[in-house]
């Protein structure tokens, strides 16, 4: 429990939490939309496509805390097969699924927990026979008759930035990223009041440069450098209470690098402003 963890850390002991999650999925058929130009009058607008898919996903998570240090890691593996990756009934090849991804978070607190130092990194395997890296693109269709599906995509709700993965690409997938950061609480009370600021720098690059271009510089697979800054405030909860006011102002700026400029997405320098207001109850 949180109380046991706080007691152990206060006594100078370490805390280790861990878990295992396993998921097995099968899909025989899927419904796919039909192009309007091919639909006869009165015909349905969806069609059933045979998939014959099977996939197992083992997922492990571990968290280590000692004093003011927190290290947290989650890793997942997709392994399986799918008989058809197109919307045609003619595709009866047997495609094999083998992809891997992990996310790591490191945090160290200083100056009575007022200063926070962060290092986050993660990776999702890419696919050398796929043209496209965005979660909004087709990351399954294979070139040159390959039967290995190795692109790993994170859930869109796992957010590490404000612009590139959150809004342009849609999710983290087929890339390696590094996010160092600093935060400082100008005001910090025992009852939960916080007033501070945080800065993060996110560097990312594609694992397979063929995913972001079909021709061109084979070594330029860097995607971008993004700077995120925020100012946040949270009111005191008070002893034994769980309600409070929260506000945060976020600013982000993205500097596209060589690989992202060649994706065809037409990405230039981008900026965003976000204001978040909330009440916890």
N, C-alpha and C positions, 0 to 999 in steps of 0.2 A: 504494500500500500504506500501511498505518498507519505504518510506519517512515518512508517518504518524506514523509508528511503532517507527522509530528512534527518532522522535520528542517527542512522548509520553514517551519513556524510558528516554530520556535526561531530561525531566521535572519531573522525579520521578514517573510517572504513570505506571500502569500495562497494559499489552496487552493480550487479549484472542482471539485466533483464533480457530474455530471448523468447522467440516464438517461431513456430513452423506452420505454414499454411499450404494446403495442397488442393488443387482444383483440377477436375477432369471434365472435359466438355466434348459433346458429340453434336454434329449437325448433319442431317441427311439432306434436307431441302432448305432453300431460302427463297424468299419472294423478292423479285427485282423489277424495277420499273421498266416499261417498254417505251421506246422512242415513239412519239406521237405520229411521226411520218409513216410508221409501219403498222399502225393500229387500224383495223377495219371498224366500220361503224357498228356500234353495239358491243365490240369486243372489250374484255377487261384491260385495265391499264397496268396490270402487274402480271408477272409470269413466275412459275416455280422452276427453279434451277437446281439440279442435283449437285450437291457438294461432297457428300461422303467424307466428312471431316472428323478428325479425332485429335484432341490436344490435351496434354497433361502439363500443368504448371506448378512445380514445386517452388515455394517462396520461403526464404529464411530471413529473420530479423534479429538483430542484437543491439543492445544499448549498454555502454559501460560508463559509469560515473564515479569520479573520485575527487573529492574536494570541489574545486571550481571547474573541473574538466568534464566534458560530456562528449563521447564518441558514439555515433549511431550509424548502423549500416543495414541496408536491406538489399537482397539480391534475388532475382527470379530467373527461371529457365523455362522456355517454351519448347516442347518437343512433341512431335506428332506428324500427321499427314493430312493431305486434302486432295481429293480426286479432281476437282475442277475449280479454277480460280477466275474463270471468265463467266459471262452471262450467256454463254452458248451451251447447248446440249452436246456439242461435238467434242468438247474438251474432256477427254477421259484419261489424261495422264495422271500419274501418281506423284504428287509433289510432297517433298519432305520438309517439315518445319523444325528448325533448330536455331533458336535465338536466345540471347542472354542480355540482361541489363542489371545495373546496380546503381544505388544512390548512397552517398556517404555525407554525413554532417558532423563537423567538429566545432566545438564551442569551448572557450575558456574565458572565465570571468576574473576581473582584477578590480582593485580599488573598492573593496567592499561591494562587489558585484555591479558597480556602476559602469565599468568599461567591459565591453564584450568584444572578443576576437573570434571571427568565424572563418572556417574553410569548408566549403561544400564542393563536392565533385560527383560526377556520375557518368555513366556510359550506357549506350544502347547499341548493340551490334548493327552494322549496316549490311547491305546486299549489293555486291558488285554488278549484278545483272538487272538492277532496278534503275529506272530513270525518274527520279523524284525523291525528295526527302521530307516534304511536308506531310503532316497528318491529313491534309485535305487532298493529297494526290494518291495515285495508285501505287502503293509500295509492295504490291504482290506480283504484278505482271512482269514476267521474266523475259530477258533478251537472250537470243542465241540458244533457245531451247533448254535452258538450265532448269533443273527440278529442285533446287535448294532455296527455300524461303528463310532468309536469315536476318531480315530487318526486324528490330525490336523497338516498339514504341511505348513510351510511358503513358499513363492515364493523363488526359488533358488537365485534370484537377491538380496534378503535381506541378506547381508553378515555381520557377526559379528566377523569373524576370518580369518585366512589365511590357516588353514590346515583341522581341523576336519570337520566342516560343509561345508566349501567351496569345499574341494577336496575329502574327504573320504566318508562322508554321503550324500553329494549332496544338502542338505537343512536342515533347522531347523525344527524339527517335533517330537512330542511325548516327548519333553524334557523341562526342566527348565534350564535357564542359567543366569549367573551373570557376568557382565564385568565392573569392575572398571578400571579407567585409569587416567593418568596425561599427560599433554602436557605443553611445555614451549617454547615460541618464543624468541630466542636470539636476533633476529632482527625483528622489527615490525614497519612499517611506515604507515602513514595515506593514502598513495597511494597504499597500498596493498602488499608491499614487506614483505615476511615472510622467516625466517630461524629458524628452531626449531626442536624439537624432541618430540616423544610421545611414551608412554609405556602403554599397556593394558594387563590385566590378565583375561582369560576367564575360568570360572568353569562351568561344565555342568553335569547334571544327568538325567537319564530317569525317566519319571513319572510312568511307569509300568515296573517293572523289568522283567516280563514275555516276554516283547518284545525283550529283549536283550539276553535272555537265556531260554531254556525250562527246564533245570534242574540246580541244583547247589545252591549257596548261594542266598537266596531270598532277602537278604537285601543289597547286593552289586550292587546298580544301578548307581554308579558314573561312568561317562564316561571318563572325562579327565580334565587336567589342561593345558592350553595353554598360552604361553607368546608371545606377539607380540610387536615388537619395530620398530620404523620408524624414519628416518631423512628426512625432507622435506624442499624444497626451492621454493619460487614463486617470480618472478621479479615484479617490480613496474608496475602497469597499467598506472599510470599517470592520471591527472585530465580529467574526461570525457571519458576515453578510456576503452575498454573492452578486450584488448588483452594483453597477457603476457605469459611468459615461466614458466613451472611447472616441478619439478622433485622430486621424492621421492624414497627412498630405504627402503624396508621392510624386516624384518627378523622375522621368527616365529619358535617356537619349541613346540612340543606337547609331554606331558607326559601322556600316557594312564593309566587309573585307572581300578579298578577291573571289573566294568561292561563292559567296552569296550573290555577288553582282552577276555571276554567270548562270544563275539558276533560271533565269527568264521570268522571275517574279516581279522584276522592276522595282527593287527595293533601293531607296536612297536613304540619306540621313533622316531619321525619324525621331520625334519627341512625343511625350505623353505627360499629361497631368491628371492625377486622380485624387479625389477627396473622399475619405471614408468617415462616416459618422455612425456610431452605434451605441446601444445600451445593452448591457449584460444583465440578465435577470433569471 
